[in-house]
Each structure stands twice: as structure tokens, then as C-alpha cells.
Amino acid sequence: MSAEPAAATPVTSPAAGSPLAPLRRRDFRILVTGQSLSTLGDMVYLVALPFLVLGSGYATGGLSLTLTGFGLARIVTALPGGALADRFGARPVMLGADVVRCAALTALTVTAARGTPALGQLVTTGVILGACEGAHLPAYRSITPALVPDAELPAANSLSIAANLFANVIGPPIGGALVALLEPWPAVGVDAASFAVSALALVAIDHRHRLASSKNEPSPSADAHPQEGAGTRTLPAFVRSSPLYRTVLLMTAVLGASVGGTLEVALPVLTRGRQDLGPAGYGWLMAALGVGMLGGGGSAGALTHGRRPGPIVVASLAVNGALLAALPHVGGLIPMAGTMAAIGALDGVLAVLVMTATQRMPPPHLLARAQALISLVTFAMFPLSVSLAGLVLHHWSPAAMFHLTGLGFAAVAATGLASRSLRRL
């Protein structure tokens, strides 16, 4: 953990049950604002990147190489980033990642504004961004419990996820407008500026914040949410001692191996082959998914307040799997969009509940590393999912990938139902 002095444990207010209660806390407001603006910049950059690479004459091979470098670097740095956050504190790791990304994107912006960036610079920038994101994400997921009381943690995660999802929704249109009206490099500059703002926000957060439990002080709801493996000193020992955490890892792996390929490979092929949908239909369906996730993530804290999250997780997984399996057989854009919105809403609720649970499970000195392992599994499963989807579509129809994904959700729901630790969560 960080050597910074400990701050007093926040006192749970009478309004702790309010879904907006965490916004009364200055440092949490600053964190969410800075991170959501950073996410907005990332979405702008995501739209600009293909046009920058392809417009520089490097064709699809250059784009693939840049994205591959990003993905591999993200995988490699997840666990080291979590270890650094546990050792020195989440805030310094996040701050360092933002400063490095700001510098790399500023250099790329200047080069692109002056002429054509070299492929080596584009790939190097992708590697830097991936490495920093891999280190940043576990730290980000581990800092919230230091800023709000445990009783407000579900609401805080709900607000944080909703803010980032909103940035995901509005960022791509802004990026598209910048590229269409100007050139790709101003959009890259917007992302660089967003990391500068995020870094300044982290500087403004009180550096004395630390988890009260790091000094063996119980959280306000310690009895309701006991930590597993509290006496363990290493991440492998914690994983061995926590059936609940192992169940979450299994869920993450199975879902990660199917969802990415289903939504980003099978769904475009499905919509392309239907006259009532086409490319525009794919865009609307993905927009409906985003809106549903925004609604589900934003309301999860209030909807689940006072209820046991374990049964909600199992039920959400089962319903989500059924909706995904049925999606190819739903006729018409509007019914399909409604189905996608429902899938997104369930995904948003699941994201909040699972994140909150994994923040409460490990002992404080392993919190960031436990988050890093989940991030690593998520990162590693995406290329596997895309490859699996390509294999399935080569032999069968796009609907088969949706059916397999539905079966994956059903299997995870059954595993959760059989897990006593998850049922009692």
C-alpha cells in the first residue's frame, strides 16, 4: 500500500442509501469527472485512429499492427499495474498513466498536424496507450473504496459506470464530426487534452485517502460483507482461499470468450445479411445496447439497494443469455433494438454488482492485484472470442454464435446457482 498518511474513515451519512449520496463527497466527484472526460477523449480518438492510419497510407495492415500492439501491451501490464497500485497507491499509478498517455498523444498530434506520422510512431503510441490502460484500470477500480464508505460503494460504482457509459455514447459522434469537418489529428489532440484534465483531477484529490481496513479498522458494513482470505499475503493464496472470487473469474472467462465475438463479429454479419437492418441497423442496435447499459448501470445502485446481489446476478445472467440466444430470431429493427436495450440494461446491472463484490472480497493490500487479474482475463478473452466467432461463422450461420453465447450465459448462471458463496452474496 501507499506510504501516504491515512485519512479518517468517512462516516456513513443518513443519506447513504441514496443513489446520489456519493456525489456529496468532493474527491469522488472529482474522480468521476476526470475519468469520464478521459473516456470521452478515448472515444473521440477511437473514431479518429482508423482514418489517421489509413489516411497516412498504411492500409489495413498498419491499423491491425497498431491495434495488436495496444491489445498485447494491455495484457502484459495488467498484473504489474495492480501490484504497483497495491504497493504505492492507486492514485500515483493512475496519475503516471495519464501523464504518459498525454505526452504520447501530444507528440502524435504535433507530428500528424505537420505531415504524415511514421508507422513506427503509430504502433509505439498504440503500445504506450495499451500499457498505460492495462496499468490504469486495476488502480481505478481499487480507488473508489478509499473515497466513499462501504455502504455507498454500490451507488458510487453505479454513478461511475453510468458516467463512463455516457461518455462512450457521445464520444464517437464528436470524433466523427471532428474528422469530417477538420482532420484526424485534432481528434487525437482532444484525447491528449482529456488525459491532461484527468491528471489535474487526480492531483486535486486528497492524497491522504486510504482504506480504513488497511489499518485493521472495520468498514461500516464489515459484518454484511466479510472479506475472504483476510489473512492471505499473496494473490495466488487469496484466489485459493476464495470460492466466490474463483467463481467470478470463471464467469469473466466464459462470458469474455463469447460476448465480444458475438457483438463485434456475428452481429455485423447478421445485420449485413438482412434487408431490414443493414449497416445502419447495426449502428442503431449498438446504440440501443449503449443506452440500455447506461440505464442499467446508472440505476443499479438504487434498484438493488437492500437486496442480496447474488440471486440478482444469477437471474440477470439467465435472462441475458435467453435474450442473446433469441436475438437473431426477432423480426424488425424496433423489436431487435428493444431486445438489445434490455440486454444492455442487464449488462449494466451486472457490471455494478460484480465490481462492487470484487472490491469487497480481497484484503486491502491485494485489492488492486485482484482487480488486475479480472482485467487480465477480460483482456485476454477478447481476441479468443473474436477468433471463435470467425470459426463458428465459417462453418455455421451467425445465429449459431448467438446460441453458443446464450448457452455460455446459461452455464455461468448454473455455476452461480450452484455456488453457495455467490448465492449468499
Secondary structure, DSSP 4 states (H G I P E B T S, - for coil): ---SPPPPPPPPPGGGGSTTGGGGSHHHHHHHHHHHHHHHHHHHHHHHHHHHHHHTT-HHHHHHHHHHHHHHHHHHHHHHHHHHHHHH-HHHHHHHHHHHHHHHHHHHHHHHHHSPPPHHHHHHHHHHHHHHHHHHHHHHHHHHHHHS-GGGHHHHHHHHHHHHHHHHHHHHHHHHHHHHHS-HHHHHHHHHHHHHHHHHHHHHS-TT---GGGGTPPPTTTTTSPPSSTT--SHHHHHHH-HHHHHHHHHHHHHHHHHHHIIIIIHHHHHHT-TTTHHHHHHHHHHHHHHHHHHHHHHHHHHTTTS-HHHHHHHHHHHHHHHHHHGGG--SHHHHHHHHHHHHHHHHHHHHHHHHHHHHSS-GGGHHHHHHHHHHHHHHHHHHHHHHHHHHHHHS-HHHHHHHHHHHHHHHHHHHHH-HHHHT-
